[in-house]
Amino acid sequence: MRTSIFIVALAAAALTAANATAAPKWQQPKTLPQQLAVARDATAKYVDGLSRAKADGYQILTKMIPNMGYHFINPAVKGFDLRKPPILVYEHQGAAWRLAALEWVFPAKPATAPVPGARYGTFGAACHYKDGTVVFASAAVECAPTAPATGAKFNFWHGPLVTMHIWLWYPNPLGIFSGMNSLASVFNKG
């Protein structure tokens, strides 16, 4: 009996100590340079190649969008967290893949900018297919079960979206929040 009470007391003490020393819940830094540093530290593992991103659950979302890149989405990532972007934008040349930008999408423009100076773009309602094919469609019922040109299986449909890019890993003369990047045009042919 004493042993049971001691084990319960020890377990309670360990739990209390663990909770007392646990790091406080992460809070996003307030300044843009601090926020970009957090995002950069968190996404550095994805810079050179797709293997780590794929291992972490990212899958093709779009084929090459000119002056932007190939988009890879992690459907498990929800909400806004600089450390976990739901979309990674890659440039592709030959056999090499290089992370260029991070992207978040919203159903409407956020009432409060998630980062200082944020600028937004739009992406129309669309059907997405497993190979990255995108077909714009105003309703899910318009999505064919397979992509018209490639035969890839249907993945999902979404309504119109507001987008926010952060060109963290590739320079953009239009600014870090611009949706398009003229310097990425060299990758337009993949």
Secondary structure as the mmCIF struct_conf table of DSSP 4:
data_model
#
loop_
_struct_conf.conf_type_id
_struct_conf.id
_struct_conf.beg_label_comp_id
_struct_conf.beg_label_asym_id
_struct_conf.beg_label_seq_id
_struct_conf.end_label_comp_id
_struct_conf.end_label_asym_id
_struct_conf.end_label_seq_id
HELX_RH_AL_P HELX_RH_AL_P1 ARG A 2 THR A 21
BEND BEND1 ALA A 22 ALA A 22
HELX_LH_PP_P HELX_LH_PP_P1 ALA A 23 TRP A 26
BEND BEND2 LYS A 30 THR A 31
HELX_RH_AL_P HELX_RH_AL_P2 LEU A 32 THR A 43
HELX_RH_3T_P HELX_RH_3T_P1 ALA A 44 TYR A 46
BEND BEND3 VAL A 47 VAL A 47
STRN STRN1 ASP A 48 ASP A 48
BEND BEND4 LEU A 50 LEU A 50
HELX_RH_AL_P HELX_RH_AL_P3 SER A 51 ALA A 55
TURN_TY1_P TURN_TY1_P1 ASP A 56 GLY A 57
STRN STRN2 GLN A 59 ILE A 65
TURN_TY1_P TURN_TY1_P2 PRO A 66 MET A 68
STRN STRN3 GLY A 69 ILE A 73
TURN_TY1_P TURN_TY1_P3 PRO A 75 ALA A 76
BEND BEND5 GLY A 79 GLY A 79
TURN_TY1_P TURN_TY1_P4 LEU A 82 ARG A 83
BEND BEND6 LYS A 84 LYS A 84
BEND BEND7 PRO A 86 PRO A 86
STRN STRN4 ILE A 87 GLN A 93
TURN_TY1_P TURN_TY1_P5 GLY A 94 ALA A 95
STRN STRN5 ALA A 96 PHE A 106
BEND BEND8 PRO A 107 ALA A 108
BEND BEND9 ALA A 111 THR A 112
BEND BEND10 PRO A 114 VAL A 115
TURN_TY1_P TURN_TY1_P6 PRO A 116 GLY A 117
STRN STRN6 GLY A 121 PHE A 123
STRN STRN7 ALA A 126 TYR A 129
TURN_TY1_P TURN_TY1_P7 LYS A 130 ASP A 131
BEND BEND11 GLY A 132 GLY A 132
STRN STRN8 VAL A 134 PHE A 136
BEND BEND12 SER A 138 ALA A 139
HELX_RH_3T_P HELX_RH_3T_P2 ALA A 140 GLU A 142
BEND BEND13 PRO A 145 PRO A 145
STRN STRN9 THR A 146 THR A 146
TURN_TY1_P TURN_TY1_P8 PRO A 148 THR A 150
HELX_LH_PP_P HELX_LH_PP_P2 ALA A 152 ALA A 152
STRN STRN10 LYS A 153 LYS A 153
STRN STRN11 PHE A 154 HIS A 158
STRN STRN12 LEU A 161 ILE A 166
BEND BEND14 TRP A 169 TYR A 170
TURN_TY1_P TURN_TY1_P9 PRO A 173 LEU A 174
TURN_TY1_P TURN_TY1_P10 ILE A 176 PHE A 177
BEND BEND15 GLY A 179 GLY A 179
HELX_RH_3T_P HELX_RH_3T_P3 SER A 182 PHE A 187
TURN_TY1_P TURN_TY1_P11 ASN A 188 LYS A 189
#
